[in-house]
Amino acid sequence: MYKVARGTRQGRVLSPQLFNIFIDDLLCDIYAMSDKVSIGCYLANVFVFAEDITVMCTSVSELQRLMDRCAENALKLRTGWVNPKVLTQPATVA
């Protein structure tokens, strides 16, 4: 057995619920602060799967604002980024 100093052990029943509580404020901030991208009949600017977060926006300056907000949140919650990646692609018109 090892002692958990902070957080929960991976795979424990409460881990997903605690993570959702932990990340909810950031996701609400991101969703409210920028233009949404049209994907079919949906408008969105953030997707989350497990611990991966994908943010999307219509301009590079807006992307920088979103990344800055994520960095502020990480500092506030005393967490670190793990391999942040930025991919930009010009929008295509269908």
C-alpha positions in Angstrom: 0.0 0.0 0.0 1.1 3.5 -0.7 -0.1 6.7 0.8 -2.0 9.1 -1.5 -0.8 12.7 -0.8 -3.3 14.4 -3.1 -5.9 13.3 -5.6 -7.2 9.7 -5.8 -5.7 6.5 -6.9 -6.2 5.8 -10.6 -9.1 3.5 -11.3 -11.0 4.2 -8.1 -14.8 4.7 -8.3 -14.7 8.3 -7.2 -11.9 9.4 -9.6 -14.2 10.3 -12.6 -16.7 12.2 -10.5 -14.0 14.2 -8.8 -12.3 14.9 -12.1 -15.6 16.2 -13.5 -16.0 18.5 -10.5 -12.4 19.6 -10.8 -12.6 20.5 -14.5 -16.2 21.9 -14.7 -15.3 25.5 -14.1 -12.7 25.5 -16.8 -15.0 24.0 -19.4 -17.8 26.4 -18.6 -15.4 29.4 -18.9 -14.1 28.1 -22.3 -17.6 27.5 -23.6 -18.7 31.0 -22.6 -15.7 33.0 -23.8 -15.4 32.4 -27.5 -17.2 31.9 -30.8 -18.3 28.4 -31.5 -17.3 26.3 -34.5 -20.1 24.7 -36.6 -19.9 21.0 -36.8 -22.9 19.7 -38.7 -25.9 21.0 -36.8 -23.9 21.6 -33.6 -22.0 24.6 -32.3 -19.1 23.9 -30.0 -15.6 25.1 -28.9 -14.5 22.5 -26.5 -14.5 18.7 -26.5 -13.4 16.5 -23.6 -12.7 12.8 -23.5 -11.2 11.4 -20.3 -8.4 13.8 -19.4 -7.9 15.2 -23.0 -9.3 18.6 -23.8 -9.7 19.9 -27.4 -10.5 23.6 -27.9 -11.5 25.0 -31.2 -12.1 28.6 -32.4 -12.2 30.7 -35.4 -9.0 32.7 -35.1 -5.5 32.3 -33.8 -5.9 35.2 -31.4 -9.0 33.5 -29.9 -7.0 30.3 -29.6 -4.4 32.1 -27.7 -7.0 33.5 -25.3 -8.4 30.0 -24.7 -4.9 28.5 -24.1 -4.2 31.4 -21.7 -7.4 30.6 -19.8 -6.3 26.9 -19.6 -2.9 27.9 -18.3 -4.5 30.3 -15.7 -6.7 27.4 -14.5 -3.8 25.0 -14.2 -1.9 27.5 -12.0 -5.0 28.2 -9.9 -5.6 24.6 -9.3 -1.8 23.8 -8.9 -1.8 21.3 -11.8 0.5 21.1 -14.7 0.1 20.7 -18.4 1.1 17.4 -19.8 2.3 17.7 -23.4 0.1 20.6 -24.5 -0.2 20.6 -28.3 -1.5 23.3 -30.6 -2.6 22.4 -34.1 -4.0 25.1 -36.4 -5.8 24.4 -39.6 -7.6 26.8 -41.9 -11.3 26.4 -42.0 -12.8 24.7 -45.0 -16.0 25.8 -46.6 -18.4 23.0 -47.4 
